[in-house]
Amino acid sequence: IPVSMCSKDCQPGQRKKPVGIHPCCFECIDCLPGTFLNRTI
């Protein structure tokens, strides 16, 4: 089954910045120094 995806996952130390109107489309930008991503796995 083909998978449609606008963007690949970001690398550690980066966060997603939305691009356009689709929630799957984003660009990865570096997190600010001294910050971290609080995410439940």
mmJSON file of the N, C-alpha and C atoms, coordinates in Angstrom:
{"data_MODEL":{"atom_site":{
"group_PDB":["ATOM","ATOM","ATOM","ATOM","ATOM","ATOM","ATOM","ATOM","ATOM","ATOM","ATOM","ATOM","ATOM","ATOM","ATOM","ATOM","ATOM","ATOM","ATOM","ATOM","ATOM","ATOM","ATOM","ATOM","ATOM","ATOM","ATOM","ATOM","ATOM","ATOM","ATOM","ATOM","ATOM","ATOM","ATOM","ATOM","ATOM","ATOM","ATOM","ATOM","ATOM","ATOM","ATOM","ATOM","ATOM","ATOM","ATOM","ATOM","ATOM","ATOM","ATOM","ATOM","ATOM","ATOM","ATOM","ATOM","ATOM","ATOM","ATOM","ATOM","ATOM","ATOM","ATOM","ATOM","ATOM","ATOM","ATOM","ATOM","ATOM","ATOM","ATOM","ATOM","ATOM","ATOM","ATOM","ATOM","ATOM","ATOM","ATOM","ATOM","ATOM","ATOM","ATOM","ATOM","ATOM","ATOM","ATOM","ATOM","ATOM","ATOM","ATOM","ATOM","ATOM","ATOM","ATOM","ATOM","ATOM","ATOM","ATOM","ATOM","ATOM","ATOM","ATOM","ATOM","ATOM","ATOM","ATOM","ATOM","ATOM","ATOM","ATOM","ATOM","ATOM","ATOM","ATOM","ATOM","ATOM","ATOM","ATOM","ATOM","ATOM","ATOM","ATOM"],
"id":[1,2,3,4,5,6,7,8,9,10,11,12,13,14,15,16,17,18,19,20,21,22,23,24,25,26,27,28,29,30,31,32,33,34,35,36,37,38,39,40,41,42,43,44,45,46,47,48,49,50,51,52,53,54,55,56,57,58,59,60,61,62,63,64,65,66,67,68,69,70,71,72,73,74,75,76,77,78,79,80,81,82,83,84,85,86,87,88,89,90,91,92,93,94,95,96,97,98,99,100,101,102,103,104,105,106,107,108,109,110,111,112,113,114,115,116,117,118,119,120,121,122,123],
"type_symbol":["N","C","C","N","C","C","N","C","C","N","C","C","N","C","C","N","C","C","N","C","C","N","C","C","N","C","C","N","C","C","N","C","C","N","C","C","N","C","C","N","C","C","N","C","C","N","C","C","N","C","C","N","C","C","N","C","C","N","C","C","N","C","C","N","C","C","N","C","C","N","C","C","N","C","C","N","C","C","N","C","C","N","C","C","N","C","C","N","C","C","N","C","C","N","C","C","N","C","C","N","C","C","N","C","C","N","C","C","N","C","C","N","C","C","N","C","C","N","C","C","N","C","C"],
"label_atom_id":["N","CA","C","N","CA","C","N","CA","C","N","CA","C","N","CA","C","N","CA","C","N","CA","C","N","CA","C","N","CA","C","N","CA","C","N","CA","C","N","CA","C","N","CA","C","N","CA","C","N","CA","C","N","CA","C","N","CA","C","N","CA","C","N","CA","C","N","CA","C","N","CA","C","N","CA","C","N","CA","C","N","CA","C","N","CA","C","N","CA","C","N","CA","C","N","CA","C","N","CA","C","N","CA","C","N","CA","C","N","CA","C","N","CA","C","N","CA","C","N","CA","C","N","CA","C","N","CA","C","N","CA","C","N","CA","C","N","CA","C","N","CA","C"],
"label_alt_id":[null,null,null,null,null,null,null,null,null,null,null,null,null,null,null,null,null,null,null,null,null,null,null,null,null,null,null,null,null,null,null,null,null,null,null,null,null,null,null,null,null,null,null,null,null,null,null,null,null,null,null,null,null,null,null,null,null,null,null,null,null,null,null,null,null,null,null,null,null,null,null,null,null,null,null,null,null,null,null,null,null,null,null,null,null,null,null,null,null,null,null,null,null,null,null,null,null,null,null,null,null,null,null,null,null,null,null,null,null,null,null,null,null,null,null,null,null,null,null,null,null,null,null],
"label_comp_id":["ILE","ILE","ILE","PRO","PRO","PRO","VAL","VAL","VAL","SER","SER","SER","MET","MET","MET","CYS","CYS","CYS","SER","SER","SER","LYS","LYS","LYS","ASP","ASP","ASP","CYS","CYS","CYS","GLN","GLN","GLN","PRO","PRO","PRO","GLY","GLY","GLY","GLN","GLN","GLN","ARG","ARG","ARG","LYS","LYS","LYS","LYS","LYS","LYS","PRO","PRO","PRO","VAL","VAL","VAL","GLY","GLY","GLY","ILE","ILE","ILE","HIS","HIS","HIS","PRO","PRO","PRO","CYS","CYS","CYS","CYS","CYS","CYS","PHE","PHE","PHE","GLU","GLU","GLU","CYS","CYS","CYS","ILE","ILE","ILE","ASP","ASP","ASP","CYS","CYS","CYS","LEU","LEU","LEU","PRO","PRO","PRO","GLY","GLY","GLY","THR","THR","THR","PHE","PHE","PHE","LEU","LEU","LEU","ASN","ASN","ASN","ARG","ARG","ARG","THR","THR","THR","ILE","ILE","ILE"],
"label_asym_id":["A","A","A","A","A","A","A","A","A","A","A","A","A","A","A","A","A","A","A","A","A","A","A","A","A","A","A","A","A","A","A","A","A","A","A","A","A","A","A","A","A","A","A","A","A","A","A","A","A","A","A","A","A","A","A","A","A","A","A","A","A","A","A","A","A","A","A","A","A","A","A","A","A","A","A","A","A","A","A","A","A","A","A","A","A","A","A","A","A","A","A","A","A","A","A","A","A","A","A","A","A","A","A","A","A","A","A","A","A","A","A","A","A","A","A","A","A","A","A","A","A","A","A"],
"label_entity_id":["1","1","1","1","1","1","1","1","1","1","1","1","1","1","1","1","1","1","1","1","1","1","1","1","1","1","1","1","1","1","1","1","1","1","1","1","1","1","1","1","1","1","1","1","1","1","1","1","1","1","1","1","1","1","1","1","1","1","1","1","1","1","1","1","1","1","1","1","1","1","1","1","1","1","1","1","1","1","1","1","1","1","1","1","1","1","1","1","1","1","1","1","1","1","1","1","1","1","1","1","1","1","1","1","1","1","1","1","1","1","1","1","1","1","1","1","1","1","1","1","1","1","1"],
"label_seq_id":[1,1,1,2,2,2,3,3,3,4,4,4,5,5,5,6,6,6,7,7,7,8,8,8,9,9,9,10,10,10,11,11,11,12,12,12,13,13,13,14,14,14,15,15,15,16,16,16,17,17,17,18,18,18,19,19,19,20,20,20,21,21,21,22,22,22,23,23,23,24,24,24,25,25,25,26,26,26,27,27,27,28,28,28,29,29,29,30,30,30,31,31,31,32,32,32,33,33,33,34,34,34,35,35,35,36,36,36,37,37,37,38,38,38,39,39,39,40,40,40,41,41,41],
"pdbx_PDB_ins_code":[null,null,null,null,null,null,null,null,null,null,null,null,null,null,null,null,null,null,null,null,null,null,null,null,null,null,null,null,null,null,null,null,null,null,null,null,null,null,null,null,null,null,null,null,null,null,null,null,null,null,null,null,null,null,null,null,null,null,null,null,null,null,null,null,null,null,null,null,null,null,null,null,null,null,null,null,null,null,null,null,null,null,null,null,null,null,null,null,null,null,null,null,null,null,null,null,null,null,null,null,null,null,null,null,null,null,null,null,null,null,null,null,null,null,null,null,null,null,null,null,null,null,null],
"Cartn_x":[0.85,0.0,0.893,0.738,1.543,1.22,2.229,2.061,2.297,1.382,1.538,1.988,3.103,3.639,4.284,3.966,4.565,6.002,6.241,7.535,7.986,9.296,9.851,9.914,10.157,10.265,11.479,11.38,12.494,13.528,14.732,15.825,15.765,16.43,16.506,17.083,16.513,16.962,16.261,15.261,14.491,13.01,12.238,10.791,10.124,8.843,8.091,7.484,7.669,7.049,6.092,4.77,3.797,4.063,3.797,3.939,2.663,2.0,0.783,-0.409,-1.422,-2.678,-2.79,-1.889,-1.975,-1.185,-1.789,-1.098,0.118,0.2,1.348,2.546,2.363,3.449,4.08,5.385,6.101,7.565,8.279,9.725,10.311,11.492,12.159,13.071,12.926,13.8,14.424,15.627,16.337,15.616,15.596,15.044,15.983,15.427,16.239,17.143,18.341,19.228,18.536,18.737,18.159,16.715,16.163,14.786,14.785,13.631,13.505,12.078,11.892,10.578,9.98,8.818,8.126,7.115,7.463,6.614,6.491,5.273,5.031,5.163,5.919,6.114,5.193],
"Cartn_y":[-1.174,0.0,1.234,2.103,3.331,4.252,4.946,5.908,7.3,8.216,9.6,10.436,11.129,11.914,13.167,14.306,15.562,15.701,15.359,15.607,14.393,14.213,13.147,13.632,12.697,13.067,13.963,14.814,15.688,14.903,15.426,14.825,15.284,14.551,15.019,16.437,17.271,18.659,19.591,19.063,19.878,19.783,20.757,20.728,20.998,20.665,20.83,22.229,22.889,24.18,23.958,24.115,23.853,24.698,24.08,24.749,24.485,25.524,25.364,24.979,24.402,24.097,22.646,21.78,20.363,20.067,19.368,19.104,18.194,17.442,16.554,17.288,18.531,19.285,20.246,20.092,20.93,20.977,21.914,21.947,21.777,21.207,20.993,22.177,22.738,23.829,23.451,23.956,23.639,24.22,23.462,23.962,25.032,25.942,26.985,26.369,26.928,26.422,26.453,25.411,25.346,24.892,24.464,23.977,22.492,21.863,20.453,20.18,19.065,18.649,17.704,18.039,17.192,16.365,15.092,14.247,12.873,12.369,11.032,10.036,8.982,7.951,6.783],
"Cartn_z":[0.0,0.0,0.0,-0.968,-1.003,0.17,0.621,1.708,1.145,1.417,0.983,2.17,2.022,3.126,2.56,3.116,2.651,3.138,4.402,5.02,5.816,5.895,6.726,8.168,9.098,10.506,10.73,11.738,12.101,12.903,12.925,13.678,15.136,16.045,17.43,17.476,18.313,18.419,17.45,16.735,15.808,16.146,15.645,15.824,14.484,14.412,13.174,13.091,11.957,11.681,10.513,10.738,9.675,8.421,7.262,5.971,5.182,4.754,3.973,4.828,4.165,4.859,5.298,4.842,5.172,6.445,7.419,8.682,8.536,7.424,7.24,6.638,6.223,5.581,6.58,6.751,7.706,7.316,7.894,7.764,9.15,9.218,10.497,10.785,11.966,12.383,13.718,13.958,15.193,16.399,17.488,18.751,19.302,20.069,20.689,21.751,21.954,22.999,24.36,25.145,26.481,26.506,25.353,25.304,24.964,25.182,24.843,24.412,23.729,23.264,24.286,24.802,25.761,24.976,24.703,23.877,24.521,24.579,25.098,23.961,24.201,23.177,23.442],
"occupancy":[1.0,1.0,1.0,1.0,1.0,1.0,1.0,1.0,1.0,1.0,1.0,1.0,1.0,1.0,1.0,1.0,1.0,1.0,1.0,1.0,1.0,1.0,1.0,1.0,1.0,1.0,1.0,1.0,1.0,1.0,1.0,1.0,1.0,1.0,1.0,1.0,1.0,1.0,1.0,1.0,1.0,1.0,1.0,1.0,1.0,1.0,1.0,1.0,1.0,1.0,1.0,1.0,1.0,1.0,1.0,1.0,1.0,1.0,1.0,1.0,1.0,1.0,1.0,1.0,1.0,1.0,1.0,1.0,1.0,1.0,1.0,1.0,1.0,1.0,1.0,1.0,1.0,1.0,1.0,1.0,1.0,1.0,1.0,1.0,1.0,1.0,1.0,1.0,1.0,1.0,1.0,1.0,1.0,1.0,1.0,1.0,1.0,1.0,1.0,1.0,1.0,1.0,1.0,1.0,1.0,1.0,1.0,1.0,1.0,1.0,1.0,1.0,1.0,1.0,1.0,1.0,1.0,1.0,1.0,1.0,1.0,1.0,1.0],
"B_iso_or_equiv":[0.0,0.0,0.0,0.0,0.0,0.0,0.0,0.0,0.0,0.0,0.0,0.0,0.0,0.0,0.0,0.0,0.0,0.0,0.0,0.0,0.0,0.0,0.0,0.0,0.0,0.0,0.0,0.0,0.0,0.0,0.0,0.0,0.0,0.0,0.0,0.0,0.0,0.0,0.0,0.0,0.0,0.0,0.0,0.0,0.0,0.0,0.0,0.0,0.0,0.0,0.0,0.0,0.0,0.0,0.0,0.0,0.0,0.0,0.0,0.0,0.0,0.0,0.0,0.0,0.0,0.0,0.0,0.0,0.0,0.0,0.0,0.0,0.0,0.0,0.0,0.0,0.0,0.0,0.0,0.0,0.0,0.0,0.0,0.0,0.0,0.0,0.0,0.0,0.0,0.0,0.0,0.0,0.0,0.0,0.0,0.0,0.0,0.0,0.0,0.0,0.0,0.0,0.0,0.0,0.0,0.0,0.0,0.0,0.0,0.0,0.0,0.0,0.0,0.0,0.0,0.0,0.0,0.0,0.0,0.0,0.0,0.0,0.0],
"pdbx_formal_charge":[null,null,null,null,null,null,null,null,null,null,null,null,null,null,null,null,null,null,null,null,null,null,null,null,null,null,null,null,null,null,null,null,null,null,null,null,null,null,null,null,null,null,null,null,null,null,null,null,null,null,null,null,null,null,null,null,null,null,null,null,null,null,null,null,null,null,null,null,null,null,null,null,null,null,null,null,null,null,null,null,null,null,null,null,null,null,null,null,null,null,null,null,null,null,null,null,null,null,null,null,null,null,null,null,null,null,null,null,null,null,null,null,null,null,null,null,null,null,null,null,null,null,null],
"auth_seq_id":[1,1,1,2,2,2,3,3,3,4,4,4,5,5,5,6,6,6,7,7,7,8,8,8,9,9,9,10,10,10,11,11,11,12,12,12,13,13,13,14,14,14,15,15,15,16,16,16,17,17,17,18,18,18,19,19,19,20,20,20,21,21,21,22,22,22,23,23,23,24,24,24,25,25,25,26,26,26,27,27,27,28,28,28,29,29,29,30,30,30,31,31,31,32,32,32,33,33,33,34,34,34,35,35,35,36,36,36,37,37,37,38,38,38,39,39,39,40,40,40,41,41,41],
"auth_comp_id":["ILE","ILE","ILE","PRO","PRO","PRO","VAL","VAL","VAL","SER","SER","SER","MET","MET","MET","CYS","CYS","CYS","SER","SER","SER","LYS","LYS","LYS","ASP","ASP","ASP","CYS","CYS","CYS","GLN","GLN","GLN","PRO","PRO","PRO","GLY","GLY","GLY","GLN","GLN","GLN","ARG","ARG","ARG","LYS","LYS","LYS","LYS","LYS","LYS","PRO","PRO","PRO","VAL","VAL","VAL","GLY","GLY","GLY","ILE","ILE","ILE","HIS","HIS","HIS","PRO","PRO","PRO","CYS","CYS","CYS","CYS","CYS","CYS","PHE","PHE","PHE","GLU","GLU","GLU","CYS","CYS","CYS","ILE","ILE","ILE","ASP","ASP","ASP","CYS","CYS","CYS","LEU","LEU","LEU","PRO","PRO","PRO","GLY","GLY","GLY","THR","THR","THR","PHE","PHE","PHE","LEU","LEU","LEU","ASN","ASN","ASN","ARG","ARG","ARG","THR","THR","THR","ILE","ILE","ILE"],
"auth_asym_id":["A","A","A","A","A","A","A","A","A","A","A","A","A","A","A","A","A","A","A","A","A","A","A","A","A","A","A","A","A","A","A","A","A","A","A","A","A","A","A","A","A","A","A","A","A","A","A","A","A","A","A","A","A","A","A","A","A","A","A","A","A","A","A","A","A","A","A","A","A","A","A","A","A","A","A","A","A","A","A","A","A","A","A","A","A","A","A","A","A","A","A","A","A","A","A","A","A","A","A","A","A","A","A","A","A","A","A","A","A","A","A","A","A","A","A","A","A","A","A","A","A","A","A"],
"auth_atom_id":["N","CA","C","N","CA","C","N","CA","C","N","CA","C","N","CA","C","N","CA","C","N","CA","C","N","CA","C","N","CA","C","N","CA","C","N","CA","C","N","CA","C","N","CA","C","N","CA","C","N","CA","C","N","CA","C","N","CA","C","N","CA","C","N","CA","C","N","CA","C","N","CA","C","N","CA","C","N","CA","C","N","CA","C","N","CA","C","N","CA","C","N","CA","C","N","CA","C","N","CA","C","N","CA","C","N","CA","C","N","CA","C","N","CA","C","N","CA","C","N","CA","C","N","CA","C","N","CA","C","N","CA","C","N","CA","C","N","CA","C","N","CA","C"],
"pdbx_PDB_model_num":[1,1,1,1,1,1,1,1,1,1,1,1,1,1,1,1,1,1,1,1,1,1,1,1,1,1,1,1,1,1,1,1,1,1,1,1,1,1,1,1,1,1,1,1,1,1,1,1,1,1,1,1,1,1,1,1,1,1,1,1,1,1,1,1,1,1,1,1,1,1,1,1,1,1,1,1,1,1,1,1,1,1,1,1,1,1,1,1,1,1,1,1,1,1,1,1,1,1,1,1,1,1,1,1,1,1,1,1,1,1,1,1,1,1,1,1,1,1,1,1,1,1,1]
}}}
